[in-house]
Amino acid sequence: MDANFKQNLSKARRGAGKVRKALALLLCLALLCGALASCGIGGAQRFTDTYYDAFDTAISVIAYCKDQAEFKALSERIHKEFREYHKLFDIYNEYPDLFNAAALNRLAKEGQTVKVPAELFELLELSKDACTQTGGKVNIAMGAVLLLWHNAREYAADHPESAYVPQASELAEAAEHCDINKLILDKDALTVSFADPQMSLDLGAAAKGWATEKIARGLEADGYSNIAISAGGNVRVIGARADGSKWSIAVQDPSEGASASDYVDVLLLADVSLVTSGVNQRGFKVGGKWYHHIIDPDTLQPESRYLSVTVLTEDSGLADALSTALFNMSVEEGKALLSALKKGEKAIGAEAPKTAEALWVLPDKSTVSTDGYAAFRK
């Protein structure tokens, strides 16, 4: 394990309490049929594995396989691919064996036009589409602003007694360099440049979901099924369970003090993604107030109108971007966006989603959902 991955592993373990809470809820409610590796269906057994060294979160794989050896090979493949995508989309560390987002940020700020790997370009293209089609409510060009919040969060983790909030003047200055139109993409050449040398990219709004989707599609292409992948707030199910029944996936209660067994909804899913953005996933306290990681591009502060937003759609990368965008919109705006995407009136990525539903959890723990969401309820 290289030094950067050791550092990432340490960060993930530092927040292990919340990670294990989310994981425990998934394992309890997503696949409720007995012991984890002994629930045989039609000759297939259910197995699970968890990794902590990619995307600063716990990534769990649950699959029905004929034996332990088959599952081990599958799990190792998924783990390897998540590590590779983590390194590719890492904006904090460069690696000697590949050109990644951190290297792009450094060279583009120097005024260079940079050729990037195709998969990195695909994520940038999807993310720019998402920013444009959501009116900037999810914006990878907000790196300068998000770095200030990231640094405050990291400092608070190590020094909670002296935790601080970024100054409004610093945030306002950083916000002057967040124009997505200054991100210049050349699809034919796979090159990227910054028209603003002080701009910085932060890919966190969609990178984990995009990676999850890419891995899932690769598995589908190779004939795999009966698999559930949970990467933090991202769940992607490949097929149904081995007996043909749908996966039962819980939407966690995002309120402060909620236990691992607390949830706001349970859904029955197959061949779809569920992504939740919530106030409980990452943040820090200053003076007893919780500052979570979803930053409103207008106020430059953590958005406060919801506890969580959950999105259902086939593509996990799209769902990831949409969950952040909808968190920064009114419910009415969010519903209109999802409707426009399904009708093809707006496009994020190459394919219009067949499914585009959402659940909003409000501060009083009441919920609002799109009309089609109820069809997925258990």
C-alpha positions, 0 to 999 in steps of 0.5 A: 500500500503506497503512502497516499493510500495509507493516508486515505485509510487513516482518514476513513478510519478516523470517521469510522463510527459514521461509516460503520453506522451506515454500513450496518444499516445497509447490511441489516436492511438491504439483504435480510435473509440470515447469515451473511455468507450462508443464505443459499439460493439456487446453489448460490451463496451470499458473500460480503466484503468491505474496503476502506481505502478508496474515496474516503469511505467504506465501500461494501460489495454484496454478491451471490456466488457459487463459492468463496473463490468466485466471490474473492475474485469478484471482490478483488476486481471491484476493489482494484477498480475503485482504488484506480478510480480513486487515484484518477479523481484524487485532487489532493495527491499526484501519483507516479503511475498515472495522470490524475485530477491533481496533476490537471489542476496544477498544470492547467493553473500554469496555463497549459492545455493538458491531455487527460485520460479518457475516463477523466475527460468523461467525468469532466464532461458529465460534470460540466453538463450537470452544472449547466443544466442545473443552473450551477447548483452542482459545480466542479469549478467550485474547487477554490471555495470547497478547498476552504471548507475542506481545510476547515473540516480536516483541521477540526478533525485533528483540533476540535477544540479550536475548529473554525469556519472559513471567513466570508471574505475568503469565501467571496474571493474564492467564489470569483474563480468558479465560472464553469465556462472557464473550463475548456474541454476539447472532446476530439483531442481529450484536452482540458484548459482553464481560462481562469488560472485561479480556478480549481476543480473539485470532482467530489459531487459525481466522482464516486458515483461515476466510478461506481457506475463504470465498475457496475457496467463493466461487470454487467458486460462480463455477465455478472449479476446479483450484486449490490455495491454500496459506496458511502451514500451511493448504492448500485444494484446489478440485477436482482437477488439470486432468487429473482426478488428485488434488493431491499435498500434502506434510506438512512435517517439523517437526523442527529442522534439517529441509530444504525437501525433508524431509517426513513424508508425502505425501497425494492430495487433492481438494476438501478442506483440510489444515491443520498446526499445528507447532512450526516455524511461529512462535516464538523462542529464549531460552537456546537453548530454542525457544518456539513459538506454540501455547500450552496453555490449562492450563499457559499455556506452549507445548505440548510433546507434539507436533512438529505436528498435521495435520487433514484436513477439508472446511472449512479454518476448522474444520481450522484450529481443530481443528489447534490444539485437537488440539495441546493434547489427548492423541491419544486425546482428539483421536481421540474428538473427531474421531469425535464430529464425524463422527457428529454427536455434537458440532457446530462450525459448521453442518455435520458434516464428512464427513472428519475425520482427523488425523496427529500427529508426536511429538517422536521424529518417529514418527507416529500417525494416525486410522484413516481417514487412511491412505486419503489417503496417496499 
